[in-house]
Amino acid sequence: MINRRRFLQLTGLSATLVGTKGFAATAAPAKGPLVVSTWAHNMKANKAAWEVLSKGGYALDAVVTGVMVPEADPSDNSVGYGGLPDRDGKVTVDSCVMNEKGQCGAVMALEDILHPVQVARLVMEKTPHVQLVGEGALKFALSQGFKRTNLLTPESEQAWKEWLKTSNYDPLRTVKELEEKLKREGYEKQEAMLYKWPSEVLNHDTIGMIALDAKGNLCGACTTSGMAFKMDGRVGDSPIIGAGLFVDNEVGAASATGVGEEMVKICGSHTVVEMMRHGASPEAACKEAIRRIVKNNGVNAKNVQACFIAINKKGEYGGYSVMKNFSMAIRNNSIEKSMNTKSWFS
């Protein structure tokens, strides 16, 4: 027998799911493995992950291999090498992984390591802990044979020096204003590799990748160098299990990108997975998480970008964002493409 409180909980959940316009999936179930990542330009990361998945490989190996691509790409200013630094001129990186058994590992505020995702995996596999931070994370990485690498490229250093002239910190506008200033001063050619983002999506700061392998294992990874010109010590959602990434092998997996503080406030990726547990499609589940972020921000919601991607155990995928022009990259046996998701505000 269901008591009154439980009845209200269930009916409240039903009302929430109805509000997400049904459970229709973004796509038909995939035949075989699947990998999905945040942002269209990460099709190249999907390609590396697919090399693992297409050969029957393990989903965790796939996502780690995939996100290592932008980690080492100096033209990607939001992940790893070439990332825009904090306001003190330091590039710090955050990363996490989670596997099909619910095991996870993360590093936060890590300096001088090219592939933090590999360190996060070793935290999971070789320590009794989930998270290592700052100097402790660096000591652990060095003990595991990683070499120190200067992650600050000349291009990112130049961008930081330009920012210092005003020190105006607005996560949604800083990079765009910097780009305009550099163009006015004749930096277009010199800084061409620094500004690949369309103006509408200058506010992204991570790659989240989730995968389903041929054996039905769901795994994920998330890695970033964080917000440009952030305060020293700032950590967003990307390395926080349940915020930037969450995996439940019975249900599905989700990851996030955007203004990380907003995902932390609602345990965003965990929220998405829980919505799928209760019957929502990946898209509908992502939309419910976005609804909560919009509600939290009220009249200021249009000044915050937050985005989610998700896949379920059936191989269905979807995504949703606060503002338009958030894209996701998809790869399975039948398709290799990127697509813009639906958004709360058009």
C-alpha positions in Angstrom: 0.0 0.0 0.0 1.3 3.5 -0.9 1.0 6.0 1.9 0.0 9.6 1.3 3.6 11.0 1.3 4.8 8.4 -1.2 1.7 9.1 -3.4 2.5 12.8 -3.5 6.1 12.1 -4.4 5.1 9.9 -7.3 2.4 12.2 -8.6 4.8 15.2 -8.3 7.4 13.3 -10.3 4.8 12.5 -13.0 3.8 16.2 -13.3 7.5 17.1 -13.7 8.0 14.6 -16.5 4.8 15.7 -18.3 6.2 19.2 -18.2 9.2 18.0 -20.3 6.9 17.3 -23.2 6.9 13.5 -23.1 9.5 10.8 -23.2 10.3 10.8 -26.9 14.0 10.1 -27.5 16.3 12.3 -29.6 17.1 9.3 -31.8 16.3 5.6 -32.2 18.4 3.2 -30.2 21.9 2.7 -31.5 22.8 -0.7 -32.9 26.0 -1.4 -31.1 28.4 1.0 -29.3 27.8 4.7 -28.9 29.8 7.8 -27.9 28.5 11.3 -27.3 30.4 14.4 -26.3 29.8 18.1 -25.7 30.3 20.5 -28.6 30.6 19.8 -32.4 34.3 20.3 -32.6 34.8 17.3 -30.4 33.9 15.0 -33.3 37.7 14.6 -33.4 37.6 13.3 -29.8 34.7 11.0 -30.7 36.8 9.6 -33.5 39.6 8.6 -31.1 37.0 7.1 -28.8 35.4 5.2 -31.6 38.7 3.6 -32.5 38.4 1.8 -29.2 34.6 1.1 -29.2 34.5 -0.2 -32.8 37.0 -2.9 -31.9 34.9 -4.1 -29.0 36.9 -2.1 -26.5 35.9 -1.0 -23.0 33.9 2.2 -22.7 36.2 3.7 -20.0 39.2 3.2 -22.3 37.2 4.9 -25.1 36.3 8.0 -23.1 39.7 8.5 -21.6 41.3 8.2 -25.1 38.7 10.5 -26.5 39.1 13.4 -24.1 42.9 13.2 -24.3 42.5 14.7 -27.8 41.4 18.2 -26.6 43.6 18.0 -23.5 46.6 18.0 -25.8 45.2 20.5 -28.4 46.7 24.0 -28.0 43.9 25.5 -30.2 41.3 24.4 -27.7 41.3 27.2 -25.1 39.0 25.6 -22.6 40.7 22.2 -22.1 44.2 21.5 -20.9 47.2 22.6 -23.0 46.5 26.0 -24.4 43.7 26.6 -21.9 43.1 30.2 -20.8 44.7 30.7 -17.3 43.3 32.0 -14.1 43.6 35.6 -13.1 47.1 34.9 -11.8 48.3 33.5 -15.1 48.2 29.8 -14.1 46.6 27.1 -16.1 44.9 24.7 -13.7 43.0 21.6 -14.9 40.2 19.5 -13.5 39.1 16.0 -14.6 37.0 13.0 -13.5 36.1 9.5 -14.7 33.3 7.1 -13.7 32.8 3.5 -14.7 30.0 1.0 -15.0 30.5 -0.2 -11.4 30.0 3.2 -9.9 33.7 3.6 -9.2 35.1 7.1 -9.9 38.2 9.3 -9.6 38.9 13.0 -9.9 41.6 15.6 -9.8 41.1 19.3 -9.2 43.2 22.5 -9.5 46.0 20.4 -10.9 49.0 22.2 -12.6 51.6 21.2 -15.2 50.1 17.8 -16.2 49.1 17.4 -19.8 46.5 14.6 -19.3 44.6 15.0 -16.1 42.0 12.5 -17.1 44.7 9.8 -16.9 45.5 10.9 -13.4 41.8 10.9 -12.4 41.6 7.3 -13.6 44.6 6.3 -11.5 43.0 8.0 -8.5 40.1 5.6 -9.0 42.2 2.5 -9.7 45.2 3.0 -7.3 44.0 5.0 -4.3 41.3 4.6 -1.7 40.1 8.1 -2.5 37.8 9.7 -5.1 39.3 13.2 -5.3 42.8 14.6 -5.1 43.3 18.4 -5.1 46.1 20.9 -6.0 49.6 20.1 -4.7 48.5 16.6 -3.5 47.1 15.7 -7.0 50.4 16.9 -8.5 52.5 14.8 -6.1 50.4 11.8 -6.9 50.7 12.4 -10.7 54.5 12.7 -10.5 54.7 9.5 -8.4 52.9 7.7 -11.2 55.5 8.8 -13.7 53.8 11.8 -15.3 56.1 14.6 -16.3 55.6 18.3 -15.7 54.5 20.3 -18.8 53.9 24.0 -19.1 50.3 24.3 -20.2 50.4 28.0 -20.8 50.9 28.7 -24.5 52.1 32.1 -25.9 48.7 32.7 -27.3 46.9 32.1 -24.0 49.5 34.2 -22.2 48.9 37.1 -24.6 45.1 36.8 -24.0 45.7 36.9 -20.2 47.9 40.0 -20.5 45.2 41.7 -22.5 42.6 40.8 -19.9 44.8 42.2 -17.1 44.4 45.7 -18.6 40.8 45.8 -17.4 40.6 42.7 -15.1 36.8 42.6 -15.9 35.5 39.2 -14.9 32.3 38.1 -16.5 32.4 34.4 -17.5 29.9 35.0 -20.4 31.4 38.1 -21.8 35.1 38.2 -21.0 36.4 36.2 -24.0 34.1 37.9 -26.5 35.2 41.3 -25.3 38.9 40.2 -25.5 38.4 38.9 -29.0 37.0 42.2 -30.1 39.8 44.2 -28.5 42.5 42.0 -30.2 40.8 42.5 -33.6 40.7 46.3 -33.1 44.4 46.2 -32.3 45.4 44.1 -35.3 45.8 40.7 -33.7 43.4 38.8 -36.0 46.1 36.8 -37.8 48.4 36.2 -34.8 45.5 35.1 -32.6 43.5 33.2 -35.2 43.9 29.8 -33.5 42.8 31.4 -30.2 39.2 32.2 -31.2 37.6 29.3 -33.0 34.3 29.5 -31.2 31.2 31.1 -32.7 30.3 34.2 -30.7 27.2 32.5 -29.4 29.1 29.8 -27.6 32.1 31.6 -26.2 31.1 30.5 -22.8 31.8 26.8 -22.9 34.6 25.4 -20.8 34.9 21.7 -20.9 34.5 18.4 -22.8 32.2 15.8 -21.3 32.1 12.4 -23.0 29.9 9.4 -22.3 29.9 6.0 -24.0 28.2 2.7 -24.2 30.3 -0.2 -25.3 29.4 -3.4 -27.1 29.1 -5.3 -23.8 26.6 -2.8 -22.4 29.0 -0.9 -20.1 28.4 2.8 -19.6 31.3 5.0 -18.7 32.2 8.7 -18.8 34.9 11.3 -18.5 34.9 15.0 -18.1 37.9 17.3 -18.3 38.6 21.1 -18.4 40.9 24.0 -17.7 37.9 25.9 -16.3 36.6 29.4 -16.7 39.0 31.9 -18.3 40.6 34.2 -15.7 38.8 32.5 -12.8 39.9 33.1 -9.2 42.9 31.1 -8.0 41.5 27.8 -6.6 38.1 28.0 -8.3 36.7 24.6 -9.2 33.6 24.1 -11.3 31.4 21.1 -11.9 33.6 19.2 -14.3 35.5 17.1 -11.8 32.6 16.7 -9.3 30.9 13.4 -9.5 27.1 14.0 -9.8 27.6 17.6 -11.1 29.7 17.4 -14.2 29.4 13.7 -14.7 27.4 10.8 -13.5 27.0 7.1 -14.6 24.6 4.5 -13.5 24.9 1.3 -15.5 21.3 0.3 -14.9 20.0 3.5 -16.3 22.3 5.8 -18.2 25.0 8.5 -18.1 25.1 12.3 -18.3 27.6 15.1 -18.5 27.6 18.9 -18.5 29.2 22.0 -19.7 28.8 25.7 -19.2 28.8 27.8 -16.1 29.9 25.0 -13.7 28.6 26.6 -10.5 25.0 26.2 -11.8 25.5 22.4 -12.3 26.9 22.0 -8.9 23.9 23.8 -7.3 21.5 21.1 -8.7 23.8 18.1 -8.8 23.0 18.3 -12.5 24.3 15.2 -14.1 22.9 13.1 -11.3 19.6 14.8 -11.7 19.5 13.9 -15.4 20.3 10.2 -14.7 17.6 10.1 -12.0 15.0 11.5 -14.4 15.9 8.8 -16.9 15.5 6.2 -14.1 11.9 7.4 -13.7 11.2 7.0 -17.4 12.3 10.3 -19.0 14.1 10.1 -22.3 17.6 11.6 -22.4 16.4 14.8 -23.9 13.5 15.2 -21.5 15.8 14.4 -18.5 18.3 17.1 -19.6 15.4 19.6 -20.1 14.3 19.0 -16.5 17.8 19.8 -15.2 17.8 22.9 -17.3 14.4 23.9 -15.9 15.8 23.8 -12.4 18.7 26.0 -13.4 16.4 28.5 -15.1 14.2 28.6 -12.0 17.2 29.1 -9.7 18.4 32.1 -11.7 15.0 33.8 -12.2 15.2 37.0 -14.3 19.0 36.5 -14.7 18.6 33.0 -16.4 19.4 34.4 -19.8 22.8 35.4 -18.5 23.8 31.9 -17.6 24.6 29.1 -20.1 24.3 25.5 -18.9 24.1 22.4 -21.1 23.7 18.7 -20.6 24.1 15.5 -22.7 22.8 12.1 -21.8 22.5 8.5 -23.1 20.5 5.7 -21.7 21.0 1.9 -21.5 19.0 1.5 -24.8 21.5 3.6 -26.7 19.2 6.6 -27.0 20.8 10.0 -26.6 19.8 13.7 -26.1 20.8 17.0 -24.8 19.4 20.4 -23.7 20.7 23.9 -22.9 19.6 27.2 -21.4 20.6 29.2 -24.4 20.8 28.3 -28.1 23.7 27.0 -30.1 24.9 24.3 -27.8 26.0 21.3 -29.9 26.8 17.7 -29.2 28.8 15.2 -31.2 27.5 11.6 -31.8 29.1 8.5 -33.2 27.7 5.0 -33.5 27.7 2.2 -36.1 25.3 4.1 -38.4 26.1 7.8 -37.8 28.9 10.3 -37.3 27.5 13.8 -36.8 27.1 16.9 -34.7 23.8 18.6 -33.9 22.5 21.5 -32.0 20.3 20.6 -29.1 17.0 22.3 -28.1 17.3 25.2 -25.7 15.1 26.9 -23.1 15.6 30.3 -24.7 15.6 30.5 -28.5 
